Structures are given as C-alpha cells and as structure tokens.
C-alpha cells in the first residue's frame, strides 16, 4: 500500500514538473522574436500583433517589397502597415523571468550579454558627457566604425573626435584631422586636417602617421610627396609611437607595409 502511495506521489511530482516545463517553454516561445529567434532586447509590436526585436522588424520593413505602403507580415502572411509600437512592459517581463530562472539556457544568456553591453554603452556615453577625453575618443570610434552596439554615424563620430581633441586627447586630434582630410561627417578641409594630423603625429599617434602617409601615397606622382609618404610609412612600421591606435581603426600595419612596398618597387 505504501509502495503504491509513493509511486502515486512520484507520478504526481513528475506530472507537475512536466507541466511546469511546458509552461516555461510556452512563455519563452511567446516572447521569442520570429525573425531573430531570440528574446527581444528592444521589443516592439507590429500591426500584425506579433512581438519583434525593433532592429529586426525595421530592417525587414526596409528591405521588403511594399504595395501601397504595406508589406506582408513575416508571421501571419497578411498585408500590414509599417508602424511599430514600443513594448517596455515586455522587456520588464523578460528581465523578471530571466532573473527568476523562469527562462534559462542560450536565449537567456544572450539576453544577459546584451544587457551587459547596453550598460557598457550607457557608461561610455555618461563618461564622455562628463568630460572624460578617452571616453570621448572611444565613443567617436564606435560611431565612426559602427561597432559594439552603435550604428555608423560619421557626423556624430566627428562631433566626439572634435570634443576629444579640444580636451587634449592626441588620438582624438588624429581622428578629427582624418575626418577633416577625408570629409567624413564634416565638410572637407584638407589644410586643417593635415595640420591636426601633423600635430598628432608629432605627439605620438601612429594612426596620424598612417593617415598622412596614405594621403601622400595617393599624390605619389609628385616626387617630394612620394618621398614624404615613404618616410611616414616607414615611421609607422618602426612602431616608435606612444599613442597606438592604428590597429584599433581596423586598418593595420599590413596595409602600411603594402603601400611602402609599392612605393619602393616603383622607383
């Protein structure tokens, strides 16, 4: 009799555990973005009533053929408008469910990573706004290259490079000079750009030396400029700079070496 009772209790526990697991899976599946197949960090509702990650549905709308201003819903297949509606309460729900281990595994871990990244972004912006010159420079690079949670925005990048330069950041001076020289995010001004790059190179920026060398490389028809380009690129390859941010710019030493080899082989 005792064995039957114990067996019955065990079955009851298994059924409860199974039901709890089904409920967790149901809650999780209701919150998953059907485009990214992940928990949305910036959740929105579309006109089809479905929940999406904001960036994912915006990209879908931007790249999908429209008919009279409407697109086909990626979930329900019906034609819908492109309006979206923020759902901050859903984000709060997801955060609570993850904190209470109601959602676990890879989807939860990815969401936690995004939360960590968002905090890092917020801290960087706060430090830059509070006058930290290195944070200003780093913020500028994030906007310039569109890295680590930032959309590429050359105008915003130039704004922060200019602020970093004004605060005394050598790397910021180099990047402001580069933007001016190339007309990235600001009206092109080669004279001021070269002035800032020259000062930054003098103060130890390897990126400034590369930018000058690259500029002169494209003017190599002039013998004097070819010679100056070689000199700058040789200095880049020497590694004798105190402010090294060339590789951070995703350009690298290899490109400098390739340009120098080309100039020397064309003698």
C-alpha positions in Angstrom: 0.0 0.0 0.0 2.9 2.3 0.9 4.6 1.5 -2.3 1.5 2.4 -4.3 1.2 5.7 -2.5 4.9 6.5 -3.0 4.5 5.6 -6.7 1.5 7.8 -7.0 3.3 10.7 -5.3 6.3 10.3 -7.7 4.0 10.3 -10.7 2.3 13.4 -9.4 5.6 15.1 -9.0 6.7 14.1 -12.5 3.5 15.4 -13.9 3.9 18.7 -12.1 7.5 19.0 -13.2 6.4 18.2 -16.8 3.6 20.8 -16.7 6.0 23.4 -15.3 8.4 22.7 -18.0 5.7 23.0 -20.7 4.6 26.3 -19.2 8.2 27.7 -19.2 8.6 26.6 -22.8 5.2 28.2 -23.7 6.2 31.5 -22.0 9.5 31.5 -23.8 8.1 30.8 -27.2 5.5 33.6 -26.8 8.3 36.1 -26.3 10.8 35.0 -28.9 11.2 37.3 -31.9 10.2 35.3 -35.0 12.9 36.9 -37.1 16.0 36.7 -34.8 14.7 33.6 -32.9 16.0 35.3 -29.8 14.4 37.2 -26.9 14.0 40.8 -28.0 16.1 43.4 -26.1 14.1 46.3 -27.6 10.7 44.7 -28.0 8.0 46.2 -30.2 4.7 45.1 -31.6 3.9 45.4 -35.3 0.4 45.9 -36.8 0.0 42.1 -37.0 0.0 41.9 -33.2 3.3 39.9 -33.1 6.3 40.8 -31.0 9.6 41.6 -32.6 13.1 42.9 -32.0 12.9 46.6 -33.1 16.0 46.5 -35.3 15.0 43.2 -36.9 11.5 44.3 -37.9 12.7 47.7 -39.1 15.2 46.0 -41.3 12.5 43.7 -42.6 10.3 46.6 -43.5 13.2 48.5 -45.1 14.2 45.5 -47.3 10.7 44.0 -48.2 8.8 45.0 -51.3 5.9 47.3 -50.4 2.5 47.5 -52.0 0.7 50.8 -51.4 2.8 51.3 -48.3 2.1 47.9 -46.8 4.2 44.7 -46.5 3.5 41.1 -45.9 3.7 40.1 -42.2 6.6 37.8 -41.6 4.5 35.7 -39.3 0.9 35.8 -40.4 1.3 36.5 -44.1 -1.3 39.3 -44.2 -0.6 42.8 -45.5 0.2 45.2 -42.7 1.4 48.8 -42.3 4.9 49.5 -41.1 4.0 51.2 -37.8 5.6 49.7 -34.7 4.8 50.2 -31.1 7.3 50.1 -28.2 6.6 47.4 -25.6 8.7 48.4 -22.5 6.5 46.2 -20.3 7.5 43.2 -22.3 11.2 44.0 -21.7 10.5 44.3 -17.9 8.7 40.9 -18.1 11.6 39.2 -19.9 14.1 40.7 -17.3 12.0 39.4 -14.4 11.5 35.9 -15.9 15.3 35.6 -16.5 16.1 36.9 -13.0 13.8 34.3 -11.5 15.1 31.5 -13.7 11.8 31.1 -15.5 13.7 31.5 -18.8 17.2 29.8 -18.9 19.7 28.5 -21.4 21.1 30.1 -24.5 18.3 32.6 -25.1 18.6 33.9 -21.5 22.4 34.1 -21.7 22.3 36.0 -25.0 19.8 38.5 -23.5 22.1 38.9 -20.4 25.0 39.6 -22.7 23.0 42.3 -24.5 22.1 43.8 -21.1 25.7 43.9 -20.2 26.6 45.5 -23.5 23.9 48.1 -23.0 25.3 49.0 -19.6 28.7 49.4 -21.1 27.3 51.7 -23.8 25.5 53.8 -21.2 28.6 54.1 -19.0 30.7 55.1 -22.0 28.2 57.8 -23.1 28.0 59.0 -19.5 31.8 59.2 -19.1 32.1 61.1 -22.4 29.4 63.6 -21.5 31.1 64.1 -18.2 34.3 65.2 -19.9 36.5 62.1 -20.0 38.6 62.7 -23.0 39.5 59.0 -23.6 35.7 58.1 -23.4 35.1 60.9 -26.0 37.6 59.3 -28.4 36.3 55.8 -27.9 32.7 57.0 -28.4 33.8 58.6 -31.6 35.4 55.4 -32.9 32.2 53.4 -32.0 30.1 55.8 -34.1 32.8 56.1 -36.9 33.0 52.3 -37.4 29.6 51.3 -36.2 30.9 48.9 -33.5 29.7 47.4 -30.3 26.1 48.5 -30.2 26.4 51.7 -32.2 25.1 52.4 -35.7 27.6 54.0 -38.0 27.2 57.8 -37.8 30.1 59.8 -39.2 28.7 63.2 -38.1 28.3 62.0 -34.5 31.7 60.5 -34.7 33.3 63.8 -35.8 31.5 65.6 -33.0 33.1 63.4 -30.4 36.5 63.4 -32.0 36.4 67.2 -32.0 35.4 67.3 -28.3 38.2 64.8 -27.5 40.8 66.9 -29.4 39.6 70.0 -27.5 40.0 68.1 -24.3 43.7 67.3 -25.1 43.4 63.8 -26.5 46.1 63.0 -29.1 44.1 60.2 -30.6 41.0 62.5 -30.8 43.2 65.1 -32.6 44.3 62.4 -35.1 40.8 61.3 -35.8 39.4 64.8 -36.1 42.2 65.6 -38.6 41.4 62.4 -40.6 37.7 63.3 -40.8 38.5 66.8 -42.0 41.0 65.5 -44.5 38.6 62.9 -45.9 35.3 64.9 -45.4 33.9 62.2 -43.1 31.0 63.7 -41.1 32.2 67.2 -41.8 32.9 69.4 -44.7 36.2 68.5 -46.2 39.1 70.8 -45.1 42.5 69.3 -46.2 44.5 72.2 -44.8 43.2 71.9 -41.2 43.0 68.2 -41.5 46.7 67.9 -42.3 47.5 70.4 -39.6 45.8 68.3 -36.9 47.3 65.1 -38.3 50.8 66.7 -38.3 50.5 67.7 -34.7 49.1 64.4 -33.6 51.9 62.5 -35.4 54.4 64.8 -33.7 52.7 64.0 -30.3 53.0 60.2 -31.0 49.9 59.0 -32.9 50.7 56.1 -35.3 47.3 56.5 -36.9 48.1 60.1 -37.8 51.4 59.0 -39.4 49.5 56.4 -41.4 46.8 58.9 -42.5 49.4 61.3 -43.7 51.3 58.5 -45.5 48.0 57.3 -47.1 47.1 60.8 -48.3 50.6 61.4 -49.7 50.6 57.9 -51.3 47.7 59.0 -53.4 49.7 62.0 -54.5 52.8 59.9 -55.4 53.1 61.4 -58.9 54.8 64.3 -57.1 58.4 63.2 -56.2 58.5 65.2 -53.0 55.2 63.8 -51.8 56.3 60.2 -52.7 59.4 60.7 -50.6 57.4 62.1 -47.7 54.9 59.2 -48.0 57.7 56.7 -47.7 59.1 58.5 -44.7 55.7 58.4 -42.9 55.0 54.8 -43.7 58.5 53.8 -42.5 57.8 55.6 -39.2 54.5 53.7 -38.9 56.3 50.4 -39.4 59.0 51.3 -36.9 56.4 51.1 -34.1 58.0 54.0 -32.3 54.8 55.7 -31.3 53.3 56.3 -27.8 49.7 56.5 -28.9 49.0 53.4 -30.9 45.5 53.2 -32.4 46.1 52.2 -36.0 45.0 48.6 -35.5 42.0 49.8 -33.5 41.0 51.5 -36.7 40.8 48.2 -38.4 43.5 49.3 -40.9 46.5 47.6 -39.5 50.2 47.6 -40.1 49.9 45.3 -43.2 48.3 48.0 -45.3 51.1 50.4 -44.4 53.7 47.8 -45.4 51.9 47.1 -48.7 51.9 50.8 -49.6 55.5 51.2 -48.7 56.5 48.2 -50.8 54.5 49.6 -53.7 56.2 53.0 -53.5 59.7 51.4 -53.2 59.2 49.0 -56.0 58.1 51.8 -58.3 61.4 53.6 -58.0 
